[in-house]
Amino acid sequence: MDENYWKDAYQNTWDKASKREKRLMARLEKMAGVKCSESGLGAGSTAYILGSAERNGYQKGNADFLIEGTNVYIEVTGPLVMTVQPSAPLWFRPDKLNNAIRNSNHDVFLAHHCMSVDLWRVIHVDQEFKQRFRAYQFKVVTPYIRGRLERYVEIETTDRCVRELDYLVEYLRKIKEMQTNG
């Protein structure tokens, strides 16, 4: 497949996606008292970067940003349309989940944004989640979006792994407190 296939499909959404990432970074910095830095290929940018992640020194599916001084990485996702309701299942790209699981030295959170109600939900890619993912306990869906067949892992909003943003904020506060009290 053409290394730029998905970039070409989604290039017109990068501005919205970048702004959403920056909003979440600012919110976490304010609420949890942490510092965030962009980490994935093209994170926080609208620049068109030719070639695969690997060709550019990254892994496919790298998270968007990290919490400085920790091993916590945040992947920001969610539909960039107002029509998806908060009760709709959450969809995640399999490469993002595989990356989070493969990098065992990273503590990854998936931050899913529902634009229609400005709602953030998070999934901690912890041991339980990894076990459930490896055991194929989540449904895979293959919708057509922008005229292209896509593949997502679907997680119901009522699943026990789906939490409010406050869960992530409190998790980061505890890490910061442990670092401060050493």
Summary of the structure (lengths in Angstrom):
residues: 182
radius of gyration: 16.0
end to end distance: 48.6
largest distance: 52.8
contacts: 498
relative contact order: 0.15
helix: 37%
strand: 24%
